[in-house]
Amino acid sequence: MAQMIQYGGELIRIGIKKGSKSLEYSKDGGRNWYTRFSGSSTVGDFVDLLDQGNEILAVSTKGVCYSKDEGRNWQRRFQFTSSTGEFQMLQSHGNELLAQSSKGLFYSRDEGRNWHRRL
């Protein structure tokens, strides 16, 4: 799980408190950390982060979310269903995103909008 990523010359990490709704950033290699996003009920608690170039993707307790402004603002792209369960990790593999949950391995070919179980 990537709880910290390098993005645009910064380190961005999930807040260090368990069940964290916040994101923090560092511009000096991790010596000093500052809050970038304080959290919201729409996003929930962050679980995993993924650098996708033009955006950051995150698995949270509310679904798959994305930010196009270095983690300052977040939107939900996919809400978990009873079929998918809650994702625990997110990974990029070629033209697919992969996510693992207690219900199995899932893939998306449309930037995380729709997920299908890998059989």
GROMACS elastic network, one bead per residue, 0.5 to 0.9 nm:
[ bonds ]
;  ai    aj funct       b0    kb
    1     4     6  0.86925   500
    1    47     6  0.80100   500
    1    48     6  0.57492   500
    1    49     6  0.76111   500
    1    88     6  0.80291   500
    1    89     6  0.57423   500
    1    90     6  0.74546   500
    1    91     6  0.85387   500
    2     5     6  0.65185   500
    2    13     6  0.84021   500
    2    14     6  0.89736   500
    2    47     6  0.85274   500
    2    48     6  0.54274   500
    2    49     6  0.53711   500
    2    50     6  0.68128   500
    2    89     6  0.80522   500
    2    90     6  0.83514   500
    2    91     6  0.89493   500
    3    12     6  0.83239   500
    3    13     6  0.55136   500
    3    14     6  0.54901   500
    3    15     6  0.87298   500
    3    46     6  0.85785   500
    3    47     6  0.71890   500
    3    48     6  0.54088   500
    3    49     6  0.58514   500
    3    50     6  0.87331   500
    4    11     6  0.67585   500
    4    12     6  0.54775   500
    4    14     6  0.64633   500
    4    48     6  0.82875   500
    4    49     6  0.68719   500
    4    50     6  0.87056   500
    5    10     6  0.82934   500
    5    11     6  0.57348   500
    5    12     6  0.53765   500
    5    13     6  0.63807   500
    5    49     6  0.69411   500
    5    50     6  0.70467   500
    5    51     6  0.68230   500
    6     9     6  0.66529   500
    6    10     6  0.56437   500
    6    12     6  0.62365   500
    6    13     6  0.87691   500
    6    51     6  0.76848   500
    7    10     6  0.53356   500
    7    11     6  0.62191   500
    7    12     6  0.68826   500
    7    51     6  0.67033   500
    7    53     6  0.80755   500
    7    56     6  0.83287   500
    7    70     6  0.75263   500
    8    11     6  0.82991   500
    8    53     6  0.88301   500
    8    70     6  0.78733   500
    9    27     6  0.70592   500
   10    25     6  0.65334   500
   10    26     6  0.56769   500
   10    28     6  0.77190   500
   10    29     6  0.75368   500
   10    30     6  0.88595   500
   11    24     6  0.82640   500
   11    25     6  0.54855   500
   11    26     6  0.51667   500
   11    27     6  0.66598   500
   11    28     6  0.83553   500
   11    29     6  0.68095   500
   11    30     6  0.68976   500
   12    23     6  0.68668   500
   12    24     6  0.57122   500
   12    26     6  0.66256   500
   12    36     6  0.86062   500
   12    49     6  0.88815   500
   12    70     6  0.85065   500
   12    71     6  0.82090   500
   13    16     6  0.80643   500
   13    22     6  0.87465   500
   13    23     6  0.57175   500
   13    24     6  0.53893   500
   13    25     6  0.63632   500
   13    26     6  0.86636   500
   13    49     6  0.79670   500
   14    17     6  0.84966   500
   14    20     6  0.67901   500
   14    21     6  0.77894   500
   14    22     6  0.62385   500
   14    24     6  0.63308   500
   14    25     6  0.89312   500
   14    46     6  0.64519   500
   14    47     6  0.76774   500
   14    48     6  0.78191   500
   14    49     6  0.79206   500
   15    18     6  0.78628   500
   15    19     6  0.85093   500
   15    20     6  0.53698   500
   15    21     6  0.70513   500
   15    22     6  0.50429   500
   15    23     6  0.51170   500
   15    24     6  0.58750   500
   15    35     6  0.81688   500
   15    46     6  0.83805   500
   16    19     6  0.87294   500
   16    20     6  0.68968   500
   16    22     6  0.85779   500
   16    23     6  0.88065   500
   16    24     6  0.86687   500
   17    20     6  0.53756   500
   17    21     6  0.88114   500
   17    22     6  0.88059   500
   18    45     6  0.89208   500
   19    44     6  0.88096   500
   19    45     6  0.55139   500
   19    46     6  0.72818   500
   19    47     6  0.82016   500
   20    23     6  0.80104   500
   20    39     6  0.81191   500
   20    44     6  0.83710   500
   20    45     6  0.52384   500
   20    46     6  0.61612   500
   20    47     6  0.83748   500
   21    37     6  0.80614   500
   21    38     6  0.64542   500
   21    40     6  0.69731   500
   21    41     6  0.86620   500
   21    43     6  0.76706   500
   21    44     6  0.59391   500
   21    46     6  0.57535   500
   21    60     6  0.86782   500
   22    35     6  0.70740   500
   22    36     6  0.74735   500
   22    37     6  0.52796   500
   22    40     6  0.86246   500
   22    45     6  0.77149   500
   22    46     6  0.74591   500
   23    34     6  0.85207   500
   23    35     6  0.60189   500
   23    36     6  0.55302   500
   23    37     6  0.50585   500
   23    38     6  0.67275   500
   23    39     6  0.77589   500
   23    46     6  0.82127   500
   23    71     6  0.73077   500
   23    72     6  0.85734   500
   24    33     6  0.60729   500
   24    34     6  0.52629   500
   24    36     6  0.51300   500
   24    37     6  0.69745   500
   24    38     6  0.87094   500
   24    71     6  0.89093   500
   25    30     6  0.80720   500
   25    32     6  0.82940   500
   25    33     6  0.54620   500
   25    34     6  0.54130   500
   25    35     6  0.64399   500
   25    36     6  0.62234   500
   26    29     6  0.62640   500
   26    30     6  0.52984   500
   26    31     6  0.72128   500
   26    32     6  0.58305   500
   26    34     6  0.65157   500
   27    30     6  0.71447   500
   27    31     6  0.83786   500
   27    32     6  0.76620   500
   27    33     6  0.80524   500
   28    31     6  0.58072   500
   28    32     6  0.66475   500
   28    33     6  0.86501   500
   29    32     6  0.79059   500
   30    33     6  0.65175   500
   35    38     6  0.67009   500
   36    70     6  0.85300   500
   36    71     6  0.67133   500
   36    72     6  0.57650   500
   37    40     6  0.87260   500
   37    71     6  0.66366   500
   37    72     6  0.54243   500
   37    73     6  0.71503   500
   37    74     6  0.87900   500
   38    72     6  0.89317   500
   39    42     6  0.84861   500
   39    43     6  0.69543   500
   39    44     6  0.70649   500
   39    45     6  0.77653   500
   39    46     6  0.89371   500
   40    43     6  0.54792   500
   40    44     6  0.61358   500
   40    45     6  0.85868   500
   40    74     6  0.88599   500
   41    44     6  0.52028   500
   41    45     6  0.86085   500
   41    62     6  0.84857   500
   42    62     6  0.69054   500
   42    74     6  0.86298   500
   42    75     6  0.78456   500
   42    76     6  0.72867   500
   43    46     6  0.76273   500
   43    60     6  0.63845   500
   43    61     6  0.73162   500
   43    62     6  0.57054   500
   43    63     6  0.74794   500
   43    64     6  0.85561   500
   43    65     6  0.69504   500
   43    74     6  0.71086   500
   43    75     6  0.73288   500
   43    76     6  0.67287   500
   44    60     6  0.59014   500
   44    61     6  0.53165   500
   44    62     6  0.54373   500
   44    63     6  0.84093   500
   45    59     6  0.86360   500
   45    60     6  0.52597   500
   45    61     6  0.53284   500
   45    62     6  0.75773   500
   46    49     6  0.78985   500
   46    58     6  0.68131   500
   46    59     6  0.61583   500
   46    61     6  0.66289   500
   46    62     6  0.88173   500
   47    58     6  0.71932   500
   47    59     6  0.53757   500
   47    60     6  0.50751   500
   47    61     6  0.70939   500
   47    87     6  0.85851   500
   47    88     6  0.66966   500
   47    89     6  0.73058   500
   48    57     6  0.83508   500
   48    58     6  0.54822   500
   48    59     6  0.50504   500
   48    60     6  0.70271   500
   48    88     6  0.72538   500
   48    89     6  0.57440   500
   48    90     6  0.65902   500
   49    56     6  0.70008   500
   49    57     6  0.58343   500
   49    59     6  0.65591   500
   49    89     6  0.82364   500
   49    90     6  0.72413   500
   49    91     6  0.88537   500
   50    55     6  0.87180   500
   50    56     6  0.57749   500
   50    57     6  0.50819   500
   50    58     6  0.61929   500
   50    59     6  0.86212   500
   50    90     6  0.68055   500
   50    91     6  0.68748   500
   50    92     6  0.78369   500
   51    54     6  0.81069   500
   51    55     6  0.66278   500
   51    57     6  0.64986   500
   51    58     6  0.89102   500
   51    92     6  0.88958   500
   52    55     6  0.53205   500
   52    56     6  0.56518   500
   52    57     6  0.68134   500
   52    92     6  0.80913   500
   53    56     6  0.73022   500
   54    67     6  0.89139   500
   54    68     6  0.65155   500
   54    69     6  0.88221   500
   55    66     6  0.66053   500
   55    67     6  0.55266   500
   55    69     6  0.73059   500
   55    70     6  0.73067   500
   55    71     6  0.85346   500
   56    65     6  0.83506   500
   56    66     6  0.55816   500
   56    67     6  0.52413   500
   56    68     6  0.66002   500
   56    69     6  0.83829   500
   56    70     6  0.69931   500
   56    71     6  0.69282   500
   57    64     6  0.69793   500
   57    65     6  0.57472   500
   57    67     6  0.66386   500
   57    90     6  0.83722   500
   57   111     6  0.89691   500
   57   112     6  0.86470   500
   58    63     6  0.82607   500
   58    64     6  0.57052   500
   58    65     6  0.51668   500
   58    66     6  0.61601   500
   58    67     6  0.84183   500
   58    89     6  0.88730   500
   58    90     6  0.76200   500
   59    62     6  0.79243   500
   59    63     6  0.59492   500
   59    65     6  0.63936   500
   59    66     6  0.89246   500
   59    86     6  0.86981   500
   59    87     6  0.66502   500
   59    88     6  0.71251   500
   59    89     6  0.67410   500
   59    90     6  0.67434   500
   59    99     6  0.89359   500
   60    63     6  0.53272   500
   60    64     6  0.62427   500
   60    65     6  0.71379   500
   60    86     6  0.84224   500
   60    87     6  0.79657   500
   60    88     6  0.84325   500
   61    64     6  0.85313   500
   61    80     6  0.86995   500
   61    86     6  0.69144   500
   61    87     6  0.81681   500
   62    65     6  0.83124   500
   62    76     6  0.79284   500
   62    78     6  0.84946   500
   62    79     6  0.62162   500
   62    80     6  0.69290   500
   62    86     6  0.81043   500
   63    76     6  0.66628   500
   63    77     6  0.74143   500
   63    78     6  0.54265   500
   63    80     6  0.52504   500
   63    86     6  0.72129   500
   63    87     6  0.75955   500
   64    75     6  0.87183   500
   64    76     6  0.59897   500
   64    77     6  0.55874   500
   64    78     6  0.50121   500
   64    79     6  0.65824   500
   64    80     6  0.79058   500
   64    87     6  0.83140   500
   64    90     6  0.89877   500
   64   112     6  0.69787   500
   64   113     6  0.83552   500
   65    74     6  0.63511   500
   65    75     6  0.54389   500
   65    77     6  0.51944   500
   65    78     6  0.69235   500
   65    79     6  0.87436   500
   65   112     6  0.86749   500
   66    71     6  0.81183   500
   66    73     6  0.83651   500
   66    74     6  0.55388   500
   66    75     6  0.55556   500
   66    76     6  0.64581   500
   66    77     6  0.66709   500
   67    70     6  0.64281   500
   67    71     6  0.52677   500
   67    72     6  0.71609   500
   67    73     6  0.58439   500
   67    75     6  0.66580   500
   68    71     6  0.70612   500
   68    72     6  0.83228   500
   68    73     6  0.76578   500
   68    74     6  0.79561   500
   69    72     6  0.57463   500
   69    73     6  0.66225   500
   69    74     6  0.85996   500
   70    73     6  0.80043   500
   71    74     6  0.67381   500
   76    79     6  0.70755   500
   77   111     6  0.87066   500
   77   112     6  0.67412   500
   77   113     6  0.56843   500
   77   114     6  0.88605   500
   78   112     6  0.67105   500
   78   113     6  0.55404   500
   78   114     6  0.71012   500
   78   115     6  0.85781   500
   80    83     6  0.80404   500
   80    84     6  0.60851   500
   80    85     6  0.60192   500
   80    86     6  0.59457   500
   80    87     6  0.78524   500
   81    84     6  0.52785   500
   81    85     6  0.58962   500
   81    86     6  0.78766   500
   82    85     6  0.53918   500
   82    86     6  0.85797   500
   82   103     6  0.89128   500
   83   103     6  0.70987   500
   83   117     6  0.88191   500
   84    87     6  0.75414   500
   84   101     6  0.69593   500
   84   102     6  0.81801   500
   84   103     6  0.59389   500
   84   104     6  0.77186   500
   84   105     6  0.88475   500
   84   106     6  0.76552   500
   84   115     6  0.79061   500
   84   116     6  0.83142   500
   84   117     6  0.77443   500
   85   101     6  0.59677   500
   85   102     6  0.64247   500
   85   103     6  0.58692   500
   85   104     6  0.86416   500
   86   100     6  0.84171   500
   86   101     6  0.57158   500
   86   102     6  0.73742   500
   86   103     6  0.83920   500
   87    90     6  0.75389   500
   87    99     6  0.60176   500
   87   100     6  0.54439   500
   87   102     6  0.77013   500
   87   103     6  0.88808   500
   87   106     6  0.88966   500
   88    99     6  0.71525   500
   88   100     6  0.57526   500
   88   101     6  0.55875   500
   88   102     6  0.82942   500
   89    98     6  0.81166   500
   89    99     6  0.54937   500
   89   100     6  0.56719   500
   89   101     6  0.76635   500
   90    97     6  0.69325   500
   90    98     6  0.57207   500
   90   100     6  0.70866   500
   91    96     6  0.85329   500
   91    97     6  0.56980   500
   91    98     6  0.51114   500
   91    99     6  0.64349   500
   92    95     6  0.75497   500
   92    96     6  0.60863   500
   92    98     6  0.61725   500
   92    99     6  0.89557   500
   93    96     6  0.52540   500
   93    97     6  0.59560   500
   93    98     6  0.68615   500
   94    97     6  0.79314   500
   95   108     6  0.86722   500
   95   109     6  0.63763   500
   95   110     6  0.88452   500
   96   107     6  0.62793   500
   96   108     6  0.55397   500
   96   110     6  0.78796   500
   96   111     6  0.78662   500
   96   112     6  0.88247   500
   97   106     6  0.82467   500
   97   107     6  0.54779   500
   97   108     6  0.51244   500
   97   109     6  0.65572   500
   97   110     6  0.84187   500
   97   111     6  0.70521   500
   97   112     6  0.68296   500
   97   115     6  0.89670   500
   98   105     6  0.70470   500
   98   106     6  0.57102   500
   98   108     6  0.66349   500
   98   112     6  0.89874   500
   98   115     6  0.88969   500
   99   104     6  0.84940   500
   99   105     6  0.58852   500
   99   106     6  0.51740   500
   99   107     6  0.63015   500
   99   108     6  0.84494   500
   99   115     6  0.87476   500
  100   103     6  0.78283   500
  100   104     6  0.59432   500
  100   106     6  0.62468   500
  100   107     6  0.88911   500
  101   104     6  0.53577   500
  101   105     6  0.64492   500
  101   106     6  0.78832   500
  102   105     6  0.84204   500
  103   106     6  0.87261   500
  103   117     6  0.85477   500
  104   117     6  0.68614   500
  104   118     6  0.75314   500
  104   119     6  0.87261   500
  105   116     6  0.85035   500
  105   117     6  0.59341   500
  105   118     6  0.55663   500
  105   119     6  0.80874   500
  106   115     6  0.60234   500
  106   116     6  0.52878   500
  106   118     6  0.53379   500
  106   119     6  0.88268   500
  107   112     6  0.81900   500
  107   114     6  0.83297   500
  107   115     6  0.54607   500
  107   116     6  0.54280   500
  107   117     6  0.64785   500
  107   118     6  0.65587   500
  108   111     6  0.65069   500
  108   112     6  0.53445   500
  108   113     6  0.72175   500
  108   114     6  0.58544   500
  108   116     6  0.65044   500
  109   112     6  0.70283   500
  109   113     6  0.83452   500
  109   114     6  0.77119   500
  109   115     6  0.80266   500
  110   113     6  0.57581   500
  110   114     6  0.66346   500
  110   115     6  0.86201   500
  111   114     6  0.80257   500
  112   115     6  0.66991   500
